[in-house]
Amino acid sequence: MQKAGMSGFLHLLYVSAQLSGWEFLTGNKTMCGIVAYVGHQEACPIVIKGLKRLEYRGYDSAGIALMNGEGLKVFKKKGKVAALESELAGRELHATIGMGHTRWATHGEPNDVNAHPHYSFHRKLAIIHNGIIENYAAIKQALLKKGHTFQSETDTEVLGQFIEDIWENNGGTLEEAVRLALQEVVGAYAIVIMNEAEPTQLIAARKGSPLVIGVGENEYFFASDATPIVEYTNDVIYLNDHEIAVVKNGELTVVTLNNDTTTPYVQKVELELAAIEKGGFDHFMLKEIFEQPRSIADSMRGRVNAADAMVQLGGLRDYMDKLAKSKRIVIVGCGTSWHAGLVAEYIFEDLARIPVEVEYASEFRYRNPIIKEGDIVIAISQSGETADTLAAIELAKSKGATIFGVCNVVGSSIARATHAGAYTHAGPEIGVASTKAFTAQVTVLTLMALAAAKRKGTIADSLFRQLLAEMESIPAKVERVLQAADKIKEIAYIFTYARNFIYLGRGLNFPVALEGALKLKEISYIHAEGYPAAEMKHGPIALIDEDMPVVVIATNDSSYEKVVSNIQEVKARKGRVIAITTEGDTNLPGMVDFTIEIPKVHEILMPLISVIPLQLLAYDIAVMRGRNVDQPRNLAKSVTVE
Ligand code: G6P
């Protein structure tokens, strides 16, 4: 059946897509950073600087499109933004409109050709794109039949050609062509388009991938997040899914895919420039590790008051009853956020006596999970953009669950997709390996559990007060751990060339062991595994010999004696043990090879302290091995593809 108002070509495409089924892209999955500018300033330096700020999103190739009296020019280069910058050096590139892209590919070669921007077939347009056009193969097939040829393997080039083709054949405006094309697109996207015929026009659209518009004085900025924008303006608009923004002759209009005009909501973004710069540290990751006393304090600010025995989370106030009465909590997240969820599982079950399941979002979304009325789903995400976590939220929502978010990035997709939530307020995290976001997530989740336990009456008043008081002492204790940085560096030096590592912990320190191992492998590329200490004898013990460093979190808690036994099992097989111990432990120094002491704290709160030396150890080893710690190979900060 032909859809109303559909051109012959669109109809052909619609049918072919139906027949072939939705094809899933294998050539070019991107999450990428987008930045664009139109106004009265030189666009090139603004775009390049913006791309550098967004490089954490992807960094295997970069490109820029600029337009002046000489037409629409595209430059692209494999590698980091610096490689593109060298390519541009010495060229006269004056333009007051431009856009750039930094790419992260999971499939298909990162090379100059596949880098964005892409020209359309007749080179009237250039397009940059973050996301996946899932039915790109069907669209490509239809265009090939019409005689089109393609330079790259990307879905993005297909979309650009598709838009141009509709524009040429329908005779309407480019905005209309974009709208019609996007109505046919299956998948996720944030796009920006430049039009050679309109030197003041930028068109952007989003569905499933973030796009922020900065509103300046007679100038506009488009970007994947606010970091490239805040040095120019604090007034931003978060484009919604299914919206198309058009800037032309200094005017911004926003329409939906159904052609309804919407009034964009301009809001102030509170992001300080210093927060997105290295501030004297060698790497963002180190800066972020050292920021933790402050970021943990920020995540508690206004939420805890031990003197008044008060804990509250404003965003969840209306939902506290629901949380306290819930029969079950399901926590979803990916990577480090999933580890924070594992910590929360112990705390919620222990204090609030609510059964908790923690799931990888990517598994949850594909296994027809059982969600019952009264279930609460907590989605944890630093970026608030992780595709699998977003999909898990939508699935849980469709099954009637109440969804809470724990996100760091204000206004992010996950923050907007959930019913309620709490921001972690850790400030921008730029290093790809998550550090301060983890401790802020654990802090906020602990506060949630404490609030739920208090309301349910499952926590003794004395313990409640003790934990609140101890929470307030955490920033100072983290500061004390950071003072051991030099000692940790010496230990790191000894193990710089280890080929494997095992991390062990029990109870709340088990997820910390997982997180320590993840940090090490992410940035040093050393193979590392985290295990519950007692589980070691069911397999990993076979790996232990004098070449195997074993990091054991052996703090003075209820499982201390058991962990000491596990250490003895490792030592009996000549493994080399680095133990994280509680200050004043006189037992372990004689038993293990190295100790790193951390302050005593109630065991419920221990992960906030015990993870810190593991972050530093991973960082130091990676630096000593000459790795790019802020941008480790193959990884990206914000994973907006499944
Ligand atoms: C990527 C990052 C990890 C992060 C994970 C989940 O893999 O490299 O550091 O833990 O995504 O991201 P999210 O933003 O949802 O916490």
Boltz pocket constraint, residues with backbone or C-beta under 6 A from the ligand:
constraints:
  - pocket:
      binder: B
      contacts: [[A, 334], [A, 335], [A, 336], [A, 337], [A, 380], [A, 381], [A, 382], [A, 383], [A, 384], [A, 385], [A, 386], [A, 389], [A, 432], [A, 433], [A, 434], [A, 635], [A, 636], [A, 637], [A, 638], [A, 639]]
      max_distance: 6.0
